[in-house]
Amino acid sequence: MNNLQLTNSLTRKKEIFKPINSKKISLYACGPTVYDNPHVGNARSLVVFDTLFRVLKLIYGNNVTYVRNITDIDDKIIEASKKNKKSINEITNNITKVFHKDCESLNCLKPTKEPKATEHVNEMIDMIFSLIKKNFAYENNGHVYFSVSSFKNYGKLSNKNLEELKAGNRIEISDLKKSPMDFILWKPSNKEDPGWDSPWGRGRPGWHLECSVMSEKYLGKIFDIHGGGLDLIFPHHENEIAQSCSNNSTNNFANYWVHNGFLTINNEKMSKSLGNIVTISDAVNKYSGQVVRLALLSAHYSQPLDWNDDLLNNQKSTIDKWYGLYEEQKEVGISDIANSLLDDLNTPGFIAKIHELYAKANSGDKQNKSLFNSACRFLGLFNISKEEWQNLKKKKIKLSESYITKKIDERTKAKNSGDYSLADKIRGELLKEGILIEDQKGKTIWKYK
């Protein structure tokens, strides 16, 4: 069962996935820079590449190595440390804990390896030394830069030439560079900032270098798939390719590049200046991890996704409905229904298949009920029992049972007196708070929405 197709950003085509070695599948995804609480934009990458990991494991079993790094040295971390008056270690340790809790909430499988940048600085220094020796990099006043003009394929991933890249992107201006497009491999550190001894003085590595070194260490000089958000294509991934291919004398770095689309909030770009950043923790606390996960998979990974209450409430209703057919786990293979996932991770198509299975199972088909449950679990849902799901819903309801009963009595009196407008208003208010009321055989019952 291997007809997996992926859209390769490098060729801008959907291609059949052909691994370098079917016994050693290699996947690398850019992980978080741990300076602030991860937001739902970060969650999209997390869930997309977790899904790809699951699909690869479905095809290749345990022959898949998934590496997702943690960037724990970066200028943003240093800024956060100074702003919050906390040590670098305190910031990175706290945010890493939050990140791991978010991964658990979203029911993401643990990657095979989760290397930290700070644990690989010696290898980074070795790579920089090698690039200088091979005339791909140069040192100037304690700074080391990669010479972009030395790499003839620069711009291939972003499909732009050097002049277009210069015109369309913010470039760090420095008199120390030979060319404006050259990027940093090593920079000096102030006394109060983190730093490591190197042949060019005490300093720290550039961000792009970190992923090149960690991916090579755990996956090799050329590996199968490199993933990340669309915003990483340039300059991050473009620079990774340049330095790795130059250093290793290879034509390729990763054979397939997979990028997930942007996430907006109510049709606006998510940004601190607009004050519309939603952290993963907040989203999970408000809606639950399963709802957030299903929402992130509701659109194709390559397409934009707008984050709004309608989207989340629809996914919540879907999971509520699906839990009506929840059963304890029974191993049922889903290979026969996984075609949509093999077609470039078409999660909306797979979700549609789950809806079909639900309809069949709801009419009493036991075989489809087991398959339905297995499909939900494969997508990362149904990771808690039906009872736990109901209790989770109760916790999110702020109204007491006595208050709900009182409002139902008020509605009944309004109906009896012919004030249907007030009756509808009370029903609507309760619905807004997550309480659904239904009239059955002369009685009114209520349940959690």
Buried (B, 14 or more C-beta within 10 A) or exposed (E): EEEBBBBBBBEEEEBEBEBBEEEBBBBBBBBBBBBBBBBBBBBBBBBBBBBBBBBBBBBBEEBBBBBBBBBBBBBBBBEBBEEEEEEBEEBBEBBBEBBBBBBEBBBBEEBBBBBBBBEBBEBBBEBBBBBBEEEBBBBBEBBBBBBBEBBEEBBBBBEBEBEEBEEEEEBEEEEBBEEEBBBBBBBBBEEEBBBBEBEBBBBBBBBBBBBBBBBBEBBBBBBBBBBBBBEBBBBBBBBBBBBBBBBBEEEBBBBBBBBBBBBBBEEEEBEEEEEBBBBBBEBBBBBBBBBBBBBBBBBBBBEEBBBBEEBBBBBBEBBBEBBEBBEEEEEBEBEEBBBBBBBBBBBBBBBEBBEEBBEBBBEEBEEBBBBBBBBBBBBBBBBBEBEEBBEBBEEBBEBEEEEBEEBBEEBBEBBEEEEEEBBEEBBEEBEEBBBEBEEEEEEBEBEBB
